[in-house]
Amino acid sequence: MTYKQNYCPVVLVVEDHDDTRFMLRTILEHDGYAMLEASDGLEGIEIAIRQHPDLVLLDGNLPGLDGLSAARRMREQESLRDVPIVALSGHAGPEFQAAARAAGCDASITKPLDFAEFRSTLNRLLSSYSHAA
């Protein structure tokens, strides 16, 4: 990892499925990240504003406020404009990828996850972030 010594990047996971959150927590903690959790879009926005994570993983299909709407609302917040957002979705098509970009997401990853792609995306997005070395 290319992060400053003693710094643990914080990733907010906004995902309504417990099993998926558990899997993401396992991967993230193994790779040296701290994790915040939310189970719907509104809770994700509130936690992001309050905790200012280094990166947000946002499921596209959430109860209540969907992930792309949550991404748009996060981008409206001055304090979150530069926080990388990665959309996670079971939709593999270019339509979802374009919609995710239009909503302000920096990347989108299809579920089930390709772990190498997942790790590469996080490393790429966090390497240019202000906490990266």
Secondary structure, DSSP 8 states (H G I E B T S, - for coil): --B-TT---EEEEE-S-HHHHHHHHHHHHHTT-EEEEESSHHHHHHHHHHH--SEEEEESS-SSS-HHHHHHHHHHSGGGTTS-EEEEES--SHHHHHHHHHTT-SEEEESS--HHHHHHHHHHHHHTSTTB-
